[in-house]
Amino acid sequence: MCTYNITIEDELLERVRPAFKSDDALQHWMTEKMTALLLSYGDKLSTPPCSYSEDETYDIAKQRLQHLEDGTAKLVDGDKFLSQIRTRYGIEA
């Protein structure tokens, strides 16, 4: 096990302290939350940004080009598109 020291505003800690029956309970909760946060972050780091094979990528591009040629392609709002990238891949775009 590793031990790290973190700094938290006194006012913030005092605001939540009454929700815990003891300092040990607060410490346990913080440890659980930090573990969950690190696991989630680690999963995002290990997930490749694009998981399509070369053939799948070709098929997707071919289908999208066909929609453009048919006039059935839909314009996606830029903000919505960037939001989807952030949500799906965990990156800022």
C-alpha positions as CSV (number, residue, x, y, z in Angstrom):
1,M,0.0,0.0,0.0
2,C,1.1,3.5,-0.8
3,T,0.5,6.6,1.4
4,Y,0.1,10.0,0.0
5,N,-0.5,13.3,1.7
6,I,-3.1,15.6,0.1
7,T,-4.2,19.1,1.0
8,I,-7.8,19.9,1.4
9,E,-9.4,23.2,2.4
10,D,-10.3,23.2,6.2
11,E,-13.7,24.7,5.5
12,L,-14.6,22.0,3.0
13,L,-13.5,19.2,5.2
14,E,-15.4,20.7,8.2
15,R,-18.5,20.9,6.0
16,V,-18.6,17.1,5.4
17,R,-17.1,15.9,8.6
18,P,-20.5,15.6,10.4
19,A,-21.6,13.0,7.9
20,F,-19.0,10.6,9.3
21,K,-19.2,9.0,12.7
22,S,-15.4,9.1,13.2
23,D,-12.2,10.2,11.5
24,D,-11.5,6.5,10.7
25,A,-14.8,6.4,8.8
26,L,-13.9,9.5,6.9
27,Q,-10.5,8.1,6.1
28,H,-12.1,4.8,4.9
29,W,-14.5,6.7,2.7
30,M,-11.7,8.9,1.2
31,T,-9.6,5.8,0.5
32,E,-12.6,4.1,-1.3
33,K,-13.3,7.2,-3.4
34,M,-9.7,7.7,-4.4
35,T,-9.4,4.0,-5.3
36,A,-12.5,4.2,-7.5
37,L,-11.2,7.4,-9.1
38,L,-7.8,5.9,-9.9
39,L,-9.4,2.7,-11.3
40,S,-11.6,4.8,-13.6
41,Y,-8.8,7.0,-14.7
42,G,-6.6,3.9,-15.3
43,D,-9.3,2.3,-17.5
44,K,-9.5,5.5,-19.6
45,L,-5.7,5.4,-20.1
46,S,-5.7,1.8,-21.2
47,T,-8.7,2.1,-23.5
48,P,-7.4,2.8,-27.0
49,P,-9.0,5.9,-28.6
50,C,-10.0,3.9,-31.6
51,S,-10.9,0.3,-31.4
52,Y,-11.9,-0.3,-35.0
53,S,-10.0,-2.7,-37.3
54,E,-8.8,-1.5,-40.7
55,D,-11.7,-3.3,-42.4
56,E,-14.2,-1.8,-40.0
57,T,-12.8,1.7,-40.6
58,Y,-12.9,1.2,-44.3
59,D,-16.6,0.1,-44.1
60,I,-17.5,3.1,-41.9
61,A,-15.8,5.5,-44.3
62,K,-17.5,3.9,-47.3
63,Q,-20.9,4.1,-45.6
64,R,-20.4,7.8,-44.7
65,L,-19.3,8.7,-48.2
66,Q,-22.4,6.9,-49.6
67,H,-24.6,9.0,-47.3
68,L,-22.9,12.1,-48.6
69,E,-23.4,11.1,-52.2
70,D,-27.1,10.1,-51.5
71,G,-27.7,13.4,-49.7
72,T,-28.8,11.6,-46.6
73,A,-25.8,12.7,-44.5
74,K,-26.7,14.6,-41.4
75,L,-24.8,17.6,-40.0
76,V,-23.7,17.2,-36.4
77,D,-23.4,20.3,-34.3
78,G,-19.8,21.0,-33.5
79,D,-20.3,21.4,-29.8
80,K,-22.3,18.2,-29.6
81,F,-19.6,16.4,-31.6
82,L,-16.8,17.6,-29.3
83,S,-18.8,16.7,-26.3
84,Q,-19.2,13.1,-27.6
85,I,-15.5,12.9,-28.1
86,R,-14.8,14.0,-24.5
87,T,-17.4,11.5,-23.2
88,R,-16.4,8.5,-25.4
89,Y,-12.7,8.8,-25.4
90,G,-12.0,10.9,-22.3
91,I,-9.9,13.5,-24.2
92,E,-10.3,17.2,-24.6
93,A,-10.9,18.2,-28.2
